Amino acid sequence: MNTREFGANTREFGANTREFGANTREFGANTREFGAFTREFGVITREFGVIIREFGVITREFGVITREFGANTREFGAITREFGANTREFGANTREFGANTREFGAFTREFGANTRETQKRTCLLPLLCVGCILNSRKSSLY
């Protein structure tokens, strides 16, 4: 090997050394970037864990609300059935009130007739009394 060849090899070695240094620095930068990504991934993973736990809490709360809604629905059904029973009872009472009202009307008519009949009979001077004369004319209308 001669001196020129040795010089060329030395220069090539220097270039290769510089390239290796550049590659080493690029590898270091890539390693640091990978470390940053890894740390960011860890943060995201922890946040995701928090979200999953929060979702579990929300799901349990939703279960409680759903069970409470079921209880309220059953209670509403009971109240509705009771309301139906009360409505039916109110209908029966209304029909009974109607029957009593009709019976009271009949009694009132009978009482009116008895009162008119009594008025006709209690007058001491039927021939001189104007009311008796008018009642005797009206009596055919009743």
PyMOL commands that set and color helices and strands:
alter all, ss='L'
color gray80, all
select helices_A, chain A and resi 3-122+130-141
alter helices_A, ss='H'
color red, helices_A
deselect
rebuild
show_as cartoon
